[in-house]
Amino acid sequence: MKTFIIFLLLTAFSTTTFAESVDWEKVHSLTIQGIDQLYDLDMDRAGRTFDEVIRMAPDDPRGPFFKSMIYFWIFTLNKDKNAFDQFFELSDEVIKRCERQLDADENNAVATFYLGGIYGYRGLAYHRDGSLAKAAWDGRKGYMHLRDAAAMKPDLYDAQMGFGLFSYLVGKLPKSSRWLLNILGFEGDVEGGLAALRLAAERGTYTRSEATFYLSQFLNAENRPDEATKYLQRLLEKHPENALFLVTHAQWEMRRDRIDAAIASAQKAIAINNKNAVRMGDELAYSVLTNCYFVMNDFENARASGETYLQKAENKDVVPNSLYYRLGISLEVLGQRERAVAMYKQLKEADQWQGGPWNQQFFRRKELRLKRPLAEQDILLIKAQNLASRGKHEDAVRFHLEVLKKNPSTDQEALALYGIVQAYYEQQRFQEIPALAQRLVSLRPADETWVVPNGYFRLGQTFANLGRVAEAKQAFERVYDFSDYDFQSRLEARTDAELKKLNQAPQ
């Protein structure tokens, strides 16, 4: 997901109190109604519905619990400080109500579930706010309570939603953040988390839609697109006016090179937001449109969408480098160098929470773009790379060959040769690759140093496909001769896997 969690809704399971006058059937009905309104992004109506739940059941945690989720969601998407404060104010009330019920009955599984849920989402709110220690501490409390609730009442399937969510997320912590495990006090479980989410998605009472959403997100992150799409489609059928679900669909379609479908979903999300009082995911829809038009080499529409995104993004700290970079490129291709430079200057150093290696690569290119305007060869390379990303390999090769005819620099020549090697590999034109790849790896580009080790990797794969095993191993081994380049750890992991496969193959 480098992408990491921006859509957060929380639902819950019914509990009991000692107030005999409460119409629990009506409370349950209103809770379901409010949840549906929440998923339909009708925040005002959802808030009024949950206020009625609070009025009818003044000792029950579910009213303030659900109402807090409205503000939690708004904060998660927009980092609205007022929403953050309102969420924590309501979460404090949830905790008080749960603790009162647990004082009366420490084995109350449902109150334990609510307590775990609210602590868990306090942890996620703190994480979104950048307070990692607080996030880990409240996240730990949430996980422990959710685990206890599931143990007390195995058929409390809604508890599986929160339990599965945190099991998966902790299981996916990067190595650089493993120190958090010392605070959390437990290891995650990716497959166990997915299994728990499936259970909640299929059998939950109040958490079915929420669990379905998270499950779809995580399955997509685990490269299981068909199963992920099945669950997302279920949500779209139930909540066709949910702009966030539509934007998610648009992002997935874009990544699968279904550009027309991606644009349609993004535009529908924008149309829905235009008629809603609370706009959710509006800027994300324009981000999708920017990327779609960019890879289509439609730089005018990419510019327009990117500039609209920036106008709508209230918190510029969360704007990804990819948006600034592609908007800058689009402006420069359109002849607006001065405005492009202003975009390049916004590129910032990134970490694994901010888009990972791609954002780091965009930041590295910042100084290149600032000191050197795009040349004709650079623009041809950008267009060729966009064509290749959409599977239009013949057109991409044509553009790359054009670069080689125009007295390219060493970096431009290396990028063009690598683009042709990539296209031929995708077309399984293996016999034509070795000569081109050998020419590529003989170069020493000053800026795009990642190209040469990647060239050796493709050469190794090519030799393996041609049955030239010894030469394949030699090419793969050369990958390790290089360091300090973009996506190094990823390429070395892939190289390890290829060599292992060759070494295990029967001789």
PyMOL commands that set and color helices and strands:
alter all, ss='L'
color gray80, all
select helices_A, chain A and resi 24-39+43-56+62-78+81-104+109-128+132-152+157-171+175-177+180-184+190-203+208-221+225-238+243-255+259-274+282-295+299-312+316-318+321-333+337-344+352-354+356-364+366-371+376-389+393-404+410-426+430-441+451-465+469-479+488-504
alter helices_A, ss='H'
color red, helices_A
deselect
rebuild
show_as cartoon
